[in-house]
Amino acid sequence: MELKIKAQAGSFESSDVLIMVEPQPLGVGRKIELESIVLQQFGEDLLNQINTDLDTFAISDVRVIINDKGALPPTISARLETALKRSAGIQSGTLS
């Protein structure tokens, strides 16, 4: 999947997550910025999940900004997938 524009999905509501993605030049790699109310307890798990989801879509050069308000793992994956598809122009929505 090729990312083309900045895009986001989710909200700042309790038990949700706001995820923003921004394409980066080839070879830059992944830059993941994570803010979470459960960072101390689940920060490593969240980063592993985000990286696994990015691997699923073969995304290697991206900036991902995550503001988590206690979302469950399936919600985080769904929001990331939506943001990636919006960035690639596959799905319309916020900032696309």
Short mmCIF file of the C-alpha atoms (twelve columns), coordinates in Angstrom:
data_MODEL
# 
_entry.id   MODEL 
# 
loop_
_atom_site.group_PDB 
_atom_site.id 
_atom_site.type_symbol 
_atom_site.label_atom_id 
_atom_site.label_alt_id 
_atom_site.label_comp_id 
_atom_site.label_asym_id 
_atom_site.label_seq_id 
_atom_site.Cartn_x 
_atom_site.Cartn_y 
_atom_site.Cartn_z 
_atom_site.pdbx_PDB_model_num 
ATOM 1  C CA . MET A 1  0.000   0.000  0.000  1 
ATOM 2  C CA . GLU A 2  1.378   3.406  -0.955 1 
ATOM 3  C CA . LEU A 3  0.524   6.312  1.331  1 
ATOM 4  C CA . LYS A 4  -0.103  9.600  -0.458 1 
ATOM 5  C CA . ILE A 5  -1.460  12.169 1.995  1 
ATOM 6  C CA . LYS A 6  -1.888  12.831 5.702  1 
ATOM 7  C CA . ALA A 7  -4.968  11.154 7.128  1 
ATOM 8  C CA . GLN A 8  -6.568  10.326 10.448 1 
ATOM 9  C CA . ALA A 9  -9.207  8.154  12.054 1 
ATOM 10 C CA . GLY A 10 -10.765 7.960  15.500 1 
ATOM 11 C CA . SER A 11 -11.519 10.498 18.202 1 
ATOM 12 C CA . PHE A 12 -10.415 11.841 21.584 1 
ATOM 13 C CA . GLU A 13 -13.396 10.182 23.296 1 
ATOM 14 C CA . SER A 14 -12.916 7.870  26.268 1 
ATOM 15 C CA . SER A 15 -12.122 4.276  25.217 1 
ATOM 16 C CA . ASP A 16 -11.209 5.416  21.695 1 
ATOM 17 C CA . VAL A 17 -7.997  6.338  19.914 1 
ATOM 18 C CA . LEU A 18 -7.059  9.058  17.433 1 
ATOM 19 C CA . ILE A 19 -4.520  7.899  14.878 1 
ATOM 20 C CA . MET A 20 -2.869  10.180 12.328 1 
ATOM 21 C CA . VAL A 21 -0.596  8.895  9.570  1 
ATOM 22 C CA . GLU A 22 1.731   10.834 7.326  1 
ATOM 23 C CA . PRO A 23 3.754   9.383  4.441  1 
ATOM 24 C CA . GLN A 24 7.520   9.771  4.695  1 
ATOM 25 C CA . PRO A 25 10.210  9.727  1.989  1 
ATOM 26 C CA . LEU A 26 11.502  6.322  0.918  1 
ATOM 27 C CA . GLY A 27 14.057  4.936  3.347  1 
ATOM 28 C CA . VAL A 28 13.122  7.108  6.337  1 
ATOM 29 C CA . GLY A 29 11.463  4.237  8.182  1 
ATOM 30 C CA . ARG A 30 8.744   4.300  10.792 1 
ATOM 31 C CA . LYS A 31 8.341   7.048  13.334 1 
ATOM 32 C CA . ILE A 32 5.695   6.196  15.907 1 
ATOM 33 C CA . GLU A 33 4.638   8.796  18.460 1 
ATOM 34 C CA . LEU A 34 2.489   7.242  21.173 1 
ATOM 35 C CA . GLU A 35 0.495   8.984  23.887 1 
ATOM 36 C CA . SER A 36 -1.720  6.768  26.006 1 
ATOM 37 C CA . ILE A 37 -3.459  6.833  29.361 1 
ATOM 38 C CA . VAL A 38 -2.228  3.248  29.776 1 
ATOM 39 C CA . LEU A 39 1.303   3.824  28.452 1 
ATOM 40 C CA . GLN A 40 3.099   2.453  31.516 1 
ATOM 41 C CA . GLN A 41 1.060   -0.743 31.587 1 
ATOM 42 C CA . PHE A 42 0.576   -1.437 27.872 1 
ATOM 43 C CA . GLY A 43 2.945   0.856  25.940 1 
ATOM 44 C CA . GLU A 44 5.146   -1.953 24.631 1 
ATOM 45 C CA . ASP A 45 2.110   -4.031 23.632 1 
ATOM 46 C CA . LEU A 46 0.607   -1.049 21.796 1 
ATOM 47 C CA . LEU A 47 3.831   -0.437 19.855 1 
ATOM 48 C CA . ASN A 48 4.082   -4.131 18.944 1 
ATOM 49 C CA . GLN A 49 0.480   -4.099 17.735 1 
ATOM 50 C CA . ILE A 50 1.001   -0.962 15.622 1 
ATOM 51 C CA . ASN A 51 4.160   -2.405 14.054 1 
ATOM 52 C CA . THR A 52 2.433   -5.718 13.329 1 
ATOM 53 C CA . ASP A 53 -0.494  -3.895 11.705 1 
ATOM 54 C CA . LEU A 54 1.911   -1.786 9.607  1 
ATOM 55 C CA . ASP A 55 3.686   -4.994 8.543  1 
ATOM 56 C CA . THR A 56 0.327   -6.423 7.434  1 
ATOM 57 C CA . PHE A 57 -0.075  -3.521 5.003  1 
ATOM 58 C CA . ALA A 58 3.632   -3.498 4.016  1 
ATOM 59 C CA . ILE A 59 4.099   0.076  5.266  1 
ATOM 60 C CA . SER A 60 7.703   0.942  6.078  1 
ATOM 61 C CA . ASP A 61 8.072   4.714  5.654  1 
ATOM 62 C CA . VAL A 62 5.458   6.476  7.758  1 
ATOM 63 C CA . ARG A 63 4.947   8.773  10.693 1 
ATOM 64 C CA . VAL A 64 2.177   7.571  12.994 1 
ATOM 65 C CA . ILE A 65 0.813   9.744  15.804 1 
ATOM 66 C CA . ILE A 66 -1.360  7.889  18.296 1 
ATOM 67 C CA . ASN A 67 -3.391  9.461  21.084 1 
ATOM 68 C CA . ASP A 68 -4.969  6.579  22.978 1 
ATOM 69 C CA . LYS A 69 -7.725  7.027  25.540 1 
ATOM 70 C CA . GLY A 70 -7.895  3.370  26.551 1 
ATOM 71 C CA . ALA A 71 -9.059  1.774  23.306 1 
ATOM 72 C CA . LEU A 72 -9.183  -1.998 23.003 1 
ATOM 73 C CA . PRO A 73 -6.754  -3.671 20.544 1 
ATOM 74 C CA . PRO A 74 -9.381  -4.320 17.824 1 
ATOM 75 C CA . THR A 75 -10.370 -0.642 17.907 1 
ATOM 76 C CA . ILE A 76 -6.746  0.441  17.551 1 
ATOM 77 C CA . SER A 77 -6.244  -1.884 14.565 1 
ATOM 78 C CA . ALA A 78 -9.446  -0.680 12.910 1 
ATOM 79 C CA . ARG A 79 -8.557  2.988  13.362 1 
ATOM 80 C CA . LEU A 80 -5.047  2.417  11.980 1 
ATOM 81 C CA . GLU A 81 -6.411  0.514  8.979  1 
ATOM 82 C CA . THR A 82 -8.907  3.293  8.260  1 
ATOM 83 C CA . ALA A 83 -6.241  6.012  8.510  1 
ATOM 84 C CA . LEU A 84 -3.919  4.051  6.198  1 
ATOM 85 C CA . LYS A 85 -6.665  3.492  3.621  1 
ATOM 86 C CA . ARG A 86 -7.605  7.167  3.727  1 
ATOM 87 C CA . SER A 87 -3.958  8.108  3.241  1 
ATOM 88 C CA . ALA A 88 -3.667  5.764  0.267  1 
ATOM 89 C CA . GLY A 89 -6.848  7.159  -1.280 1 
ATOM 90 C CA . ILE A 90 -8.724  3.872  -0.930 1 
ATOM 91 C CA . GLN A 91 -11.304 5.286  1.480  1 
ATOM 92 C CA . SER A 92 -12.553 8.830  1.979  1 
ATOM 93 C CA . GLY A 93 -12.877 10.656 5.268  1 
ATOM 94 C CA . THR A 94 -11.154 13.104 7.554  1 
ATOM 95 C CA . LEU A 95 -8.134  14.890 6.022  1 
ATOM 96 C CA . SER A 96 -8.424  13.029 2.745  1 
# 
